[in-house]
Amino acid sequence: MYHGHVKVFLSYALAVGGLGLMIYVITAVVAINLTYPGARLAMLNALRTSVNHADHLCRAVPGTFFEAIGAAIKLGYMAATNDINIIAQTTKPGFDATITMITLKWKSLFGHAKKAVMLSVGGAALAISIHTMPAVHIVLAVVVLGAAIWVFIAKMETERSILRARAELLPELDRAFAEGRVQRAG
């Protein structure tokens, strides 16, 4: 009899553990998730008015294309030239290198989301196999699965926004450096 109670407890622990892990993932994704049109406009305005302001803006949202633009800005400062070709050869590698780190961060978050789904589905499967009322387990599994789908969509949107930012915002950054819209230190 005691063995059956342990399995019931374990089924609830798996389902609730999956939900807890998914809450962590959702919190992390909400903190770094941007809608591209609004973020693009904010960054474009910052690049056209003050690259220094754009640099501060980039630090506000790591894990997005802002972080990649921020890395390109740092390398643009180091170029110390107004030649747009040299600036472009300097900023693109910085942008591209940062994309790798952003992609790894999103892969990690999505990996946690997959683990959360496995935990909650495992809890539901255990509840069904021991003939316990699985309604709570199934509801939690469906909620966690829906959240994992949302995380996947946010991940894909972030990857799309990075590609669009490389094509649309990086040339504007290069022009800002070439036209001298930046206050160089020192």
Secondary structure, 3 states (H helix, E strand, C coil): CHHHHHHHHHHHHHHHHHHHHHHHHHHHHHHHCCCHHHHHHHHHHHHHHCHHHHHHHHCCCCCCHHHHHHHHHHHHHHHCCCCHHHHHHHHHHHHHHHHHHHHHHHHHHHHHHHHHHHHHHHHHHHHHHCCCCCHHHHHHHHHHHHHHHHHHHHHHHHHHHHHHHHHHCHHHHHHHHHCCCCCCCC
